[in-house]
């Protein structure tokens, strides 16, 4: 079972890798990864359709 901290770390790593793949520098990729984790934390407290998945890094990147 994943803990909240492990999920946040995994999300951070995925978002960081995605941003690097999009051509961002390390500093901007780190910033984006932090923003992505914040979005996930904000959405965790929202009441929404239960089967709706968390947004992907791509979806957050575009918005």
RAFEN-V27486 format. One record per pair of residues at least 24 apart in sequence whose ideal C-beta (glycine too) atoms are under 10 Angstrom apart, sorted by sequence separation. I is the first residue (numbers start at 1). J is the second residue. D is the distance in Angstrom with one decimal. If there is no record, write none. Layout:
i=I j=J d=D
i=I j=J d=D
This chain:
i=12 j=36 d=7.2
i=15 j=39 d=9.3
i=33 j=57 d=8.3
i=36 j=60 d=5.2
i=39 j=63 d=8.9
i=11 j=36 d=6.3
i=12 j=37 d=5.2
i=15 j=40 d=9.1
i=32 j=57 d=7.8
i=35 j=60 d=7.2
i=36 j=61 d=8.3
i=11 j=37 d=5.4
i=35 j=61 d=9.6
i=10 j=37 d=9.9
i=8 j=36 d=9.9
i=9 j=37 d=8.7
i=11 j=39 d=9.2
i=12 j=40 d=9.5
i=32 j=60 d=8.0
i=8 j=37 d=5.3
i=11 j=40 d=5.6
i=32 j=61 d=7.1
i=7 j=37 d=9.3
i=8 j=38 d=9.9
i=11 j=41 d=9.3
i=8 j=40 d=7.3
i=7 j=40 d=8.0
i=8 j=41 d=7.4
i=22 j=57 d=9.2
i=8 j=44 d=10.0
i=21 j=57 d=9.5
i=22 j=58 d=9.1
i=4 j=41 d=8.9
i=7 j=44 d=9.5
i=24 j=61 d=9.5
i=18 j=56 d=8.3
i=19 j=57 d=7.4
i=18 j=57 d=4.0
i=22 j=61 d=6.8
i=4 j=44 d=8.4
i=17 j=57 d=8.3
i=18 j=58 d=6.8
i=15 j=56 d=9.1
i=16 j=57 d=8.8
i=14 j=56 d=8.4
i=15 j=57 d=4.3
i=18 j=60 d=9.2
i=19 j=61 d=7.3
i=11 j=54 d=8.0
i=14 j=57 d=5.9
i=15 j=58 d=9.7
i=18 j=61 d=6.9
i=11 j=56 d=9.9
i=15 j=60 d=7.5
i=11 j=57 d=8.1
i=15 j=61 d=8.4
i=7 j=54 d=9.2
